């Protein structure tokens, strides 16, 4: 556990993590402060951040399980099956089946590989295919008899990586000089840290407000550019150089890569290298991008095509 003494700035707005701990593989806690705020601002930010933390962050979850030998989720297959999690399970009894026995795609990481799945009491083969989805919020599965005819059944899905979030306010000062400190407490399920959750929730909130930052004329200009014809061929460096020249017209630092509808693999590669905005991306050369782990020349070409789709490069 990490705990730091809280110090309050009287000049610029600052945030800080004052407590951080990992209770177990599926429970992480973080406590953050933001100050100084004038009266009323802490509540405004706190309410918005809590809603964004609980409802705007995507998570990965099992939504459906399938096995030819299991007609429904409560069936007994000469053993006791308690539930499933993961991507694909293939095990042989007798013995215990845990998340460690899951065969998952490279893009999926199991948070707790000790999670109990089943206990096989006889020497049988257990094979279960699982459907994994990435979404947000909570989805209640509607379980009807016809849902189990193909050997699969739906599973209630809790996509939210943030298990709980609270905010509190501390006021200090006198009269017109009264100010506030915002305290944010975040509990996550281990798939991301509280600090990562706070960062992602903040990005999602910013994305929601970005349209209000652009003048109506600029919005119309961007919409017009999206419908222009094919652009003349240029090298990667030349095309990005052309786009950089337009950064006075377009506030590149307010355009986040989340808005570009990038393929998940390209998006994750850029995020790992702290490339969050279009300006961050344009400050990288093709050579810089090729140094990114798992980033290929095909990805560079695809990325350029996406930029051409969203912006004019002439």
Secondary structure, DSSP 4 states (H G I P E B T S, - for coil): -EE------SSS-EEEEEEEEEEETTEEEEEEEEEEEETTHHHHHHHHHHHHHHHS--EEEEEEEE-TT-SSTT--SSSEE----SSEEEEESSEEEEGGGB---TT---S-TT-EEEEE-SS-EEEEEEEEEEESSEE-----GGGGTTSEEE--EE--SEEEEEEEEEEES-GGG-EEEEEEEEEE-SSS-HHHHHHHHHHHHHHHHGGGGS-HHHHHHHHHHHT--PPPP--HHHHHHHHHHTTTTS-GGG-BGGGGT--HHHHHHHHHTT--BHHHHHTS-HHHHHTSTT--HHHHHHHHHHHHHHS---
